[in-house]
Amino acid sequence: MTFSGALTLTDLNDFITPSQACIKPVEAPEPEVKNDVGNASTQIEIDSSGAYHELEVGTSKRKKLKKAEISLNDCLACSGCITSAESVLITAQSHLEVLNFLSSNPPPTSPGHRIPVLSIAPQSLASFAASISASSSTPSPPLRKILRRVQAFCTQELGFHRVYDTTFARHLALQEHTREFMERKGKRTILRQEKNLPMPMISSACPGWVCYAEKTHAEMIPFMSRTKSPQAIMGTLVKTWMGRKWGTSPDKVYHVSVMPCYDKKLEASRKDFYDDAYATRDVDCVLTTGELEIMMKERGWNLSLPVEGEDDDEAVYYQKDETALPELLQHPGTSSGSYLHTLIAALSTPSSILSSKVIRTADYEEFILKDTESGEILFKGAKCYGFRNLQNVVRKVGRDAGVQTARGAAGSAAAGRGGAVRRRAAGAKAGGAASNAEESRGYDFVEVMACPGGCVNGGGQIRPPATGWNANGLDAEGFPRDWTADGVATPSSFASGASTIPGTPASESEPFPSASSLSAKWGDKAWTARVEAAYWREDDRKHLPTPPDSPQLESTLSPGTTPPSRSSSPAAVSAGAAPSSSSGAPSTESASDSTKLPTRQQAKADALGLTVLNDLCRAPAPLTTEWMDHFSSDVSEARRRDFFRTQFHAVESENAVGLTVQW
């Protein structure tokens, strides 16, 4: 299966917009046609409201046609309407669906009651924090305060039973992800199901990348990690593990996740994340950050105002709940999950040195871990964000692994640039043996995200305020314009304290929209850097442990900024402070200080992780040491695989009929 004819690989860029009508390929057997001379020919008429009517020529009969509808299960993101990161109406996965469920959910005493639980990604919390700082003079609140305010809104206003962040699920995903990598490298006993999986391993937590690979590059599927995403693992935690502790079955828990990405709706609808035994999904509904913001605005909830107990840590907040989870675990590396840097930390030795190099932009960066004593390259990986860079990685992985990539932009571009590739190879030969070894070595791992800038720049995030649109005197197309002369009301045209559009009677004038409602387009680099800074902002309370400095964070910020650390405040980042080294120049640092969680959080998360694993797998001989160990029971290992790993499948059917669908 390929993209629609109007959208080819060569059209792919980092800002795809939903333009063509969605075409859903469906298997449709041709009905038997009976010739009836009495049948009149028909015509289609569109009335003033946009409704379609079927008219029989020569008669007065007319029939109103229903709009074709598809669920998210049927969607193949064929026209970019999902992966575009633009707002589209998906009736099966919307905030209205959540509100309808909450309003119709029977009381807890009823047998039909389902426990509503919400989980929210840390990137969504960072987007809320950045939006608060943009609408006021105060700095971004710490994510813990944002989480407490979201918890208060969802439990007090909406009626959710519990609200969690997804970082503990990510912690489990990273451990299983590391275990899978070691299996592929042959450093651990390989499971029978995972034999002969090739290298490099490519992350699969981004559903936009998964959808793209399954439809257009089936040859990449064997390289993709089988470990489930944090959202999917959170579904297992909420519905299966917590459900048991609450004394209920998975189908009696209604799980809503808040994510920075529209593609997560598509992921949640996959059959791989459906429990056949209980006829329920791991995640019932996915909301974007922007959709949760809409719900808050509709209820008049001000997220910038403090709530009672917002300084409480998880031990206080969940002191009466045995399903308490470690909160806001920071995994130093990138704000998109730190999959690459977690592997680097696992492979680092006291004598190893980590070097990094920007390939094209900060969204495509290579990392090499080398032993200083032997000179051996221990690990080579890359961070690759955005569809433009994804195509480069597909070509490189295919070339290094001897796999022919699918024809399209990736294939044709590789063929057309053969001369350039040969010239680069010749230059590498002339650069010396050490440099040639680094250049010629293939990747061991690639962290892939479809959105440029990573998850903090997901299409479902809150849009940046367009605060400078009038100051520069330019319209949306970049042409000079006198807004006042054209009668356009602007924030600067207000008198001090005015709340309505000047020059019109108060009874006829609408309140002028706030700066936060005047949104710029998705992908603004300065705004992404601001959300990035909010993501890494440390908690104000000094008694809490903080993660070690991570110079690698520089690669996730926009060019010309420095990573947030204890010596670099978020304000300095948002102001665009100059980096310590020039863009594109290789940088080197000691890898002896592995990027790990603070000791207290690490111990708590690891201990609870083993408890969850043993409970889910029901092992006769529970694991007591670490997540990387194997169960002695094959049955327990099979359960472990079902809970924490998945499969990907190429979309192969070409025998289909197009059905035009209006979202």
Buried (B, 14 or more C-beta within 10 A) or exposed (E): BBBBEEBEBEEBEBBBEBEBBBBBBEEEEEEEEEEEEEEEEBEEEEEEEEEBEEBBEEEEEEEEEEEEEBEBEBBBBBBBBBBBBBBBEBEBBBBEBBEEBBEEBEEEEEEEBBBBBBBBBBBBBBBBBBBBBBBEEEBBBBBBBBBBBBBBBBBEBBEBBBBBBBBBBBBBBBBBBBBBBBBBBEEBEBBEEEEEBEBBBBBBBBBBBBBBBBBBBBBBBBBBBBBBBBBBBBBBBBBBBBBBEBEBBBBBBBBBBBBBBBBBBBBBBBEEBBBEEBEBBBBBBBBBBBBBBBBBEEEEBEBBEEBEEBBEBBEEBBEEEEBBBBBBBBBBBBBBBBBBBBBBBBBBBEBBBBBBBBBEBBBBBBBBBBBEEEEEBBBBBBBBBBBBBBBBBBBBBBBBBEBEBBEBBBBEBBEEEEEEBEEEEEEBEEEEEEEBBBBEEEBBBBBBBBBBBBBBBBBBBBBBBBBEBBEEEEEEEEEEBEBEEEEEBBBEBBEEEEEBBEEEEEEEBEEBEEBBEBBBEBBBBBBBBBBBBBBBBBBEEEEBEEBBBBBBBBBBBBBBBBBBBEEBBBBBBBBBBEBEEEEEEEBEBEBEEBBBBBEEBBEBBBEBBBEBBBBBBEBEEBBEEEBBBBBEBEEBBBBBBEBBBBEBEBBEEEEBEBBEBEB
